[in-house]
């Protein structure tokens, strides 16, 4: 059995298309947010109870975050433990530092933390999203992972270009070029309010990155590791003079 979730909500087209595409591989059970939970990162709801509604057979809506959905599914809701968790297909890419904000990627991270391999799928675009390439690629990738499973503490972050993909490539995480992504406006009562993320951000054009793959019209497959330790700096830190206690 495969568990599917997302951050666009249980009724999103991308989730429906992903479940349909993976149905040829195995039974897919959906546990997803009851509404859009964009950019909630790895938030886990600890201050109130969670409610679950059965939308139809094998589909469950949760009034929480993507992380809540996977945590709840793996630790209590499902009778059977899945061999894989998939998240997506997200409306919009999750490239570079996006993974630190993404609810889509965080759902996959929660699965890996709980010992289940996971893949996050995201579709580039704005307004209109063409899921054809990603829907065709997803089952092919998962067939390969059944033959050669991922190592522990690792997830795959998969992104597809806006147009039909010319192929796929394994990449590393790239870097965004950040700008003034804040929009300031004034409401009818004269009070200022702000929209975050209003600008289309650029990226550092470096070969081998997820950004470079998307720019070249390729599907990007980026292995992500949950160990955030900067091992190069550990020895440097041991040499830092700290007069304490």
C-alpha positions in Angstrom: 0.0 0.0 0.0 1.1 3.6 -0.8 0.1 6.5 1.4 -0.5 9.8 -0.5 -0.8 13.3 1.0 -0.1 16.9 -0.1 -0.4 20.6 1.0 -2.8 21.8 -1.7 -5.8 20.0 0.0 -7.6 16.7 -0.6 -9.6 18.0 -3.6 -6.6 19.3 -5.6 -6.1 18.2 -9.1 -2.5 17.3 -8.6 -3.3 14.8 -5.8 -6.1 13.2 -7.8 -3.8 12.8 -10.9 -1.0 11.4 -8.7 -3.3 8.8 -7.1 -4.7 7.8 -10.5 -1.2 7.4 -11.9 0.1 5.3 -9.0 -3.0 3.1 -9.0 -1.3 0.7 -11.5 1.4 0.0 -9.0 -0.5 -0.6 -5.7 -3.5 0.4 -3.6 -3.2 4.1 -2.7 -4.7 5.5 0.5 -5.1 9.3 0.8 -4.7 11.2 4.1 -4.5 14.9 3.2 -5.4 18.3 4.6 -9.1 19.4 4.2 -8.0 22.7 2.7 -4.9 24.3 1.2 -2.0 24.4 3.7 0.6 26.3 1.6 4.1 26.9 3.0 3.3 25.6 6.5 6.7 23.8 6.5 7.0 21.0 9.1 4.3 22.3 11.5 2.8 19.7 13.8 -0.5 20.6 15.6 -0.1 20.1 19.4 -2.5 22.7 20.8 -5.8 21.2 19.7 -7.3 17.8 18.7 -7.3 16.8 15.0 -10.5 15.7 13.2 -10.7 13.2 10.4 -13.5 12.9 7.8 -13.8 10.0 5.4 -14.4 11.7 2.0 -14.9 8.4 0.2 -13.3 4.9 0.3 -9.6 5.2 1.0 -9.7 9.1 1.1 -9.5 10.9 4.5 -9.5 14.6 5.1 -7.7 16.1 8.2 -8.2 19.6 9.6 -4.4 19.9 10.1 -1.1 20.3 8.3 0.6 17.9 5.8 2.8 16.8 8.7 -0.2 16.1 10.8 -1.7 14.0 8.1 1.3 11.7 7.7 2.0 11.5 11.4 -1.7 10.6 12.1 -1.8 8.1 9.2 1.3 6.2 10.2 0.8 6.3 13.9 -2.9 5.4 14.3 -5.2 5.9 11.3 -4.0 3.1 9.0 -4.3 -0.6 9.7 -1.5 -1.4 7.3 1.9 0.3 7.1 2.7 1.6 3.6 5.9 0.7 1.9 6.1 4.3 0.5 4.7 7.8 1.1 4.1 10.2 -1.7 3.3 13.9 -1.4 1.9 16.1 -4.2 1.6 16.7 -7.0 2.1 20.3 -5.8 0.9 23.3 -7.7 4.3 25.1 -8.1 7.9 24.0 -7.9 9.8 23.3 -4.7 13.4 24.1 -5.6 16.4 25.1 -3.7 15.6 26.6 -0.3 11.8 26.2 -1.0 12.1 22.8 0.7 12.5 24.5 4.1 9.0 26.1 3.7 7.2 23.5 1.7 4.3 21.5 3.2 4.7 19.1 0.3 8.3 18.3 1.1 7.6 18.3 4.9 5.0 15.6 4.5 7.7 13.4 2.9 10.1 14.4 5.6 7.7 13.3 8.3 7.4 9.9 6.7 11.1 9.4 6.6 11.4 10.5 10.3 8.9 7.7 11.0 10.8 5.1 9.0 8.9 5.0 5.7 10.6 6.0 2.4 9.0 9.0 0.7 8.9 11.1 -2.5 7.6 14.6 -2.9 6.3 15.6 -6.4 6.0 19.2 -7.5 4.9 20.8 -10.9 6.3 24.1 -12.0 4.0 26.7 -13.3 1.8 29.6 -12.4 -2.0 29.6 -13.0 -2.1 26.6 -15.3 -0.4 23.3 -14.4 0.2 20.5 -16.9 0.8 17.3 -14.8 1.2 15.0 -17.8 5.0 14.5 -17.7 5.1 14.1 -13.9 2.1 11.7 -13.8 3.9 9.5 -16.4 7.2 9.7 -14.6 6.0 9.0 -11.1 5.1 5.3 -11.5 8.3 4.7 -13.5 10.4 6.2 -10.7 8.5 4.2 -8.0 9.0 0.9 -9.9 12.7 1.7 -9.9 12.7 2.4 -6.1 11.0 -1.0 -5.5 14.1 -2.6 -7.1 16.6 -0.3 -5.5 15.2 1.3 -2.3 16.3 4.6 -0.9 18.9 4.6 2.0 17.6 5.4 5.5 16.9 9.1 6.3 16.6 10.0 2.6 13.7 11.3 0.6 13.4 12.4 -3.0 12.3 15.9 -4.1 11.0 15.6 -7.6 10.1 18.7 -9.7 8.8 18.9 -13.3 9.2 21.8 -15.8 6.1 23.7 -17.0 6.3 22.2 -20.5 6.6 18.5 -21.5 9.7 17.1 -20.0 12.6 16.1 -22.3 13.9 13.6 -19.7 15.0 13.5 -16.1 18.3 14.1 -14.2 19.5 13.5 -10.7 20.4 16.8 -9.2 21.6 18.7 -6.1 19.7 21.4 -4.3 20.3 24.8 -5.8 20.2 28.3 -4.4 17.6 31.1 -4.9 18.5 34.7 -5.6 16.4 36.5 -3.1 14.9 39.9 -3.6 12.2 42.2 -2.2 9.4 39.7 -2.0 7.2 41.8 0.2 4.1 43.8 -1.1 3.0 46.6 1.1 -0.6 48.0 0.8 -3.0 50.1 2.8 -6.5 48.9 3.8 -9.7 51.2 3.8 -9.0 52.2 7.4 -5.5 53.4 6.7 -3.7 50.5 8.2 -0.8 48.9 6.3 -0.8 45.2 5.5 1.7 43.0 3.7 1.8 40.1 1.3 4.8 37.8 1.5 6.2 36.2 -1.6 4.9 38.5 -4.3 8.0 38.5 -6.5 9.1 35.8 -9.0 12.5 34.9 -7.4 15.6 34.1 -9.6 18.2 31.5 -9.0 21.9 31.0 -9.2 22.7 29.4 -12.5 24.9 26.5 -11.5 25.2 23.2 -13.4 23.9 20.1 -11.7 21.2 21.9 -9.6 17.5 21.4 -9.5 17.0 24.9 -11.0 19.3 24.1 -13.9 17.4 21.0 -14.7 14.0 22.8 -14.7 15.5 25.6 -16.8 16.7 22.9 -19.3 13.2 21.3 -19.5 14.1 18.2 -17.5 12.5 16.6 -14.5 14.7 17.1 -11.4 15.2 14.3 -8.9 17.0 15.6 -5.8 17.9 13.2 -2.9 17.5 15.1 0.4 19.0 13.9 3.7 17.5 14.7 7.1 20.8 15.1 8.9 21.5 18.8 8.7 24.8 18.7 10.4 27.6 20.7 8.7 30.4 18.2 9.1 33.0 20.5 7.7 32.3 23.0 10.4 32.4 20.5 13.4 36.2 20.5 13.5 36.4 24.3 13.1 34.0 24.7 16.0 36.2 22.5 18.3 39.0 25.1 17.8 36.8 28.1 18.6 38.0 29.6 22.0 35.1 29.7 24.3 35.8 30.8 27.9 33.1 28.9 29.7 32.4 27.8 32.3 
